[in-house]
Amino acid sequence: MSDILTKKQDIELRRAVIQYLRYFVPEFAQDTAVNTISRLLLDADLNKFDNEIQRMIPKQYLEKKWTAVLRLHRKVEELERTIGYQSNKVEIELQSQPHSDITSNSLDRINWVPGIEPFQKLNMHNGHPVTAIDIHPFQPIMATASQDGTIVIWNLLNLTEPQQIIRNAHTRSINTIKFMNQEVMDGHSTKKNRLLLATGSSDLLIKIWDIEDSANLKALRTLTGHENIISCLCFHPTEPSKLVSCSKDKTTKVWDTRTGSIVLSFVGHSNWVRSVDINRTGEFTLTSSNDHSIRLSSLLTGTGIGLMIGHEQVVEKVKFLPMACNKYLDHIAGVKFQNELKINDDNYNKVDYKYCISGGRDNSVCIWLLPLPLIRSDGTMHPSTNPEGKLILKLTEHKSWVKDIAIHPNSRFIISVGDDRKINIWDLGLLLESNLLQPFRSISTQGFPSTLCMAKPVIKDQESDDLILLNEAMRCYLAVGHSDGTVTLWKKNIQKEYIL
């Protein structure tokens, strides 16, 4: 012990031990026992020890020392986590500097995140709130839409002027705009495959646009069938001619865009359905609602598979998280639930989903472990026997409504925007390593951000875990729409465009 403590500390510790042990010895044997202990530890008799105790050792000295050590130990652990968090944050900051070619490794694209200052601010919506944005999956084209029913088409390689402005594309607000994932053959045309754009509006209509010539958008057809405001659209990932929509009329519908017919319609919520997303295989869909819930359903039948309850207000947005996120979230889920959940169930690979992310008017971003369907021996899937999804993380850094969420192509970063005029960038790796539930970057905006879109990499499997391949295919664009009618665009300055 003398190798660790000074002589003074060593004597002080011995005195404190004797003081502590004295209260555990029966009174009739106290003098003898304490005298023996004091001779062993201090080479002093009891009287001398008593005098020293009164003079030098405060009451309950050992207990106070012990609790102080524990407090200091916890403080050291907290500081170590903070240092680790900040060092990782600095590394990411260096990689994302807009005017620097120097990165800590060769994956300079896949680790790119927007800096504090945007690349450009676009203003062509005449002050009307921008309500929807989408970037084409493989062409350098961006579409923005606003509350007055206007569509603006932009060439990302030349942002001096928009390629086209369509006023009164809808008679009321355009709430959602989506490019088709790939070219399809139009059922009523002998022309080559078409590139399509879909818009959904508060005028109860969905319109399909031909963007073969992005400077001359043409409306191909109008889809009718919803009885109230259309909230969100999503093209089917494996059958691109199919379009999924959700509405204030509480329904989720699947459309054949070639004919305009409804393939499937189901009611999964008791209130306005705000958002819809489809998993990579196209078999399952997620919807979020004003009823504060998130529903996992079969997209083949509309049958409910699971329900996520935990938001305390309207759930504005929900999205499947790529399977590449599992390496970060599995550990967090395992620690939180003490391995009570079947985190490593191989059926998650069969259904090709595991986690989802949501944002709502309770100012939170939530990450959920989704329930599995009941898979019978013949391979058919049925409603889950345990339909409750598990809340893995609740991120509460936003101070007002969370309006939209984007998932970075590297499956590590999550970007959220809220009515607190903040763009928050979350790093799942840092959440795992540091246990600090805060964004590693928060960007303040002048207007209220309402919608965002990050460009997808030009690659067949956009959920690939091959980071080198993703890095080469990465297009470093992030666009955010604001309530003041502007669109803020971030991009990496030095890059090539990958156009198929």
Secondary structure in CASP SS format (residue, H / E / C, confidence):
PFRMAT SS
TARGET T0000
AUTHOR 0000-0000-0000
METHOD secondary structure of the structure
MODEL  1
M C 1.00
S C 1.00
D C 1.00
I C 1.00
L C 1.00
T C 1.00
K H 1.00
K H 1.00
Q H 1.00
D H 1.00
I H 1.00
E H 1.00
L H 1.00
R H 1.00
R H 1.00
A H 1.00
V H 1.00
I H 1.00
Q H 1.00
Y H 1.00
L H 1.00
R H 1.00
Y C 1.00
F C 1.00
V C 1.00
P C 1.00
E H 1.00
F H 1.00
A H 1.00
Q H 1.00
D H 1.00
T H 1.00
A H 1.00
V H 1.00
N H 1.00
T H 1.00
I H 1.00
S H 1.00
R H 1.00
L H 1.00
L H 1.00
L H 1.00
D C 1.00
A C 1.00
D C 1.00
L H 1.00
N H 1.00
K H 1.00
F H 1.00
D H 1.00
N H 1.00
E H 1.00
I H 1.00
Q H 1.00
R H 1.00
M H 1.00
I C 1.00
P C 1.00
K C 1.00
Q C 1.00
Y H 1.00
L H 1.00
E H 1.00
K H 1.00
K H 1.00
W H 1.00
T H 1.00
A H 1.00
V H 1.00
L H 1.00
R H 1.00
L H 1.00
H H 1.00
R H 1.00
K H 1.00
V H 1.00
E H 1.00
E H 1.00
L H 1.00
E H 1.00
R H 1.00
T H 1.00
I H 1.00
G H 1.00
Y H 1.00
Q H 1.00
S H 1.00
N H 1.00
K H 1.00
V H 1.00
E H 1.00
I H 1.00
E H 1.00
L H 1.00
Q H 1.00
S C 1.00
Q C 1.00
P C 1.00
H C 1.00
S C 1.00
D C 1.00
I C 1.00
T C 1.00
S C 1.00
N C 1.00
S C 1.00
L C 1.00
D C 1.00
R C 1.00
I C 1.00
N C 1.00
W C 1.00
V C 1.00
P C 1.00
G C 1.00
I C 1.00
E C 1.00
P C 1.00
F C 1.00
Q E 1.00
K E 1.00
L E 1.00
N C 1.00
M C 1.00
H C 1.00
N C 1.00
G C 1.00
H C 1.00
P C 1.00
V E 1.00
T E 1.00
A E 1.00
I E 1.00
D E 1.00
I E 1.00
H C 1.00
P C 1.00
F C 1.00
Q C 1.00
P C 1.00
I E 1.00
M E 1.00
A E 1.00
T E 1.00
A E 1.00
S E 1.00
Q C 1.00
D C 1.00
G C 1.00
T C 1.00
I E 1.00
V E 1.00
I E 1.00
W E 1.00
N E 1.00
L C 1.00
L C 1.00
N E 1.00
L C 1.00
T C 1.00
E C 1.00
P C 1.00
Q C 1.00
Q E 1.00
I E 1.00
I E 1.00
R C 1.00
N C 1.00
A C 1.00
H C 1.00
T C 1.00
R C 1.00
S C 1.00
I E 1.00
N E 1.00
T E 1.00
I E 1.00
K E 1.00
F E 1.00
M C 1.00
N C 1.00
Q C 1.00
E C 1.00
V E 1.00
M C 1.00
D C 1.00
G C 1.00
H C 1.00
S C 1.00
T C 1.00
K C 1.00
K C 1.00
N C 1.00
R E 1.00
L C 1.00
L E 1.00
L E 1.00
A E 1.00
T E 1.00
G E 1.00
S E 1.00
S C 1.00
D C 1.00
L C 1.00
L C 1.00
I E 1.00
K E 1.00
I E 1.00
W E 1.00
D E 1.00
I C 1.00
E C 1.00
D C 1.00
S C 1.00
A C 1.00
N C 1.00
L C 1.00
K E 1.00
A E 1.00
L E 1.00
R E 1.00
T E 1.00
L E 1.00
T C 1.00
G C 1.00
H C 1.00
E C 1.00
N C 1.00
I C 1.00
I E 1.00
S E 1.00
C E 1.00
L E 1.00
C E 1.00
F E 1.00
H C 1.00
P C 1.00
T C 1.00
E C 1.00
P C 1.00
S C 1.00
K E 1.00
L E 1.00
V E 1.00
S E 1.00
C E 1.00
S E 1.00
K C 1.00
D C 1.00
K C 1.00
T E 1.00
T E 1.00
K E 1.00
V E 1.00
W E 1.00
D E 1.00
T C 1.00
R C 1.00
T C 1.00
G C 1.00
S E 1.00
I E 1.00
V E 1.00
L E 1.00
S E 1.00
F E 1.00
V E 1.00
G C 1.00
H C 1.00
S C 1.00
N C 1.00
W C 1.00
V E 1.00
R E 1.00
S E 1.00
V E 1.00
D E 1.00
I E 1.00
N C 1.00
R C 1.00
T C 1.00
G C 1.00
E C 1.00
F E 1.00
T E 1.00
L E 1.00
T E 1.00
S E 1.00
S E 1.00
N C 1.00
D C 1.00
H C 1.00
S E 1.00
I E 1.00
R E 1.00
L E 1.00
S E 1.00
S E 1.00
L C 1.00
L C 1.00
T C 1.00
G C 1.00
T C 1.00
G E 1.00
I E 1.00
G E 1.00
L E 1.00
M E 1.00
I E 1.00
G C 1.00
H C 1.00
E C 1.00
Q C 1.00
V C 1.00
V E 1.00
E E 1.00
K E 1.00
V E 1.00
K E 1.00
F E 1.00
L C 1.00
P C 1.00
M H 1.00
A H 1.00
C H 1.00
N H 1.00
K H 1.00
Y H 1.00
L H 1.00
D H 1.00
H H 1.00
I H 1.00
A H 1.00
G H 1.00
V H 1.00
K H 1.00
F C 1.00
Q C 1.00
N C 1.00
E C 1.00
L C 1.00
K C 1.00
I C 1.00
N C 1.00
D C 1.00
D C 1.00
N H 1.00
Y H 1.00
N H 1.00
K H 1.00
V H 1.00
D C 1.00
Y C 1.00
K C 1.00
Y E 1.00
C E 1.00
I E 1.00
S E 1.00
G E 1.00
G E 1.00
R C 1.00
D C 1.00
N C 1.00
S C 1.00
V E 1.00
C E 1.00
I E 1.00
W E 1.00
L E 1.00
L C 1.00
P C 1.00
L C 1.00
P C 1.00
L E 1.00
I E 1.00
R C 1.00
S C 1.00
D C 1.00
G C 1.00
T C 1.00
M E 1.00
H E 1.00
P C 1.00
S C 1.00
T C 1.00
N C 1.00
P C 1.00
E E 1.00
G C 1.00
K E 1.00
L E 1.00
I E 1.00
L E 1.00
K E 1.00
L E 1.00
T C 1.00
E C 1.00
H C 1.00
K C 1.00
S C 1.00
W C 1.00
V E 1.00
K E 1.00
D E 1.00
I E 1.00
A E 1.00
I E 1.00
H C 1.00
P C 1.00
N C 1.00
S C 1.00
R C 1.00
F E 1.00
I E 1.00
I E 1.00
S E 1.00
V E 1.00
G E 1.00
D C 1.00
D C 1.00
R C 1.00
K E 1.00
I E 1.00
N E 1.00
I E 1.00
W E 1.00
D E 1.00
L H 1.00
G H 1.00
L H 1.00
L H 1.00
L H 1.00
E H 1.00
S H 1.00
N C 1.00
L C 1.00
L C 1.00
Q C 1.00
P C 1.00
F C 1.00
R E 1.00
S E 1.00
I E 1.00
S E 1.00
T C 1.00
Q C 1.00
G C 1.00
F C 1.00
P E 1.00
S E 1.00
T E 1.00
L E 1.00
C E 1.00
M E 1.00
A C 1.00
K C 1.00
P C 1.00
V C 1.00
I C 1.00
K C 1.00
D C 1.00
Q C 1.00
E C 1.00
S C 1.00
D C 1.00
D C 1.00
L H 1.00
I H 1.00
L H 1.00
L H 1.00
N H 1.00
E H 1.00
A H 1.00
M C 1.00
R C 1.00
C C 1.00
Y E 1.00
L E 1.00
A E 1.00
V E 1.00
G E 1.00
H E 1.00
S C 1.00
D C 1.00
G C 1.00
T C 1.00
V E 1.00
T E 1.00
L E 1.00
W E 1.00
K E 1.00
K C 1.00
N C 1.00
I C 1.00
Q C 1.00
K C 1.00
E C 1.00
Y C 1.00
I C 1.00
L C 1.00
END
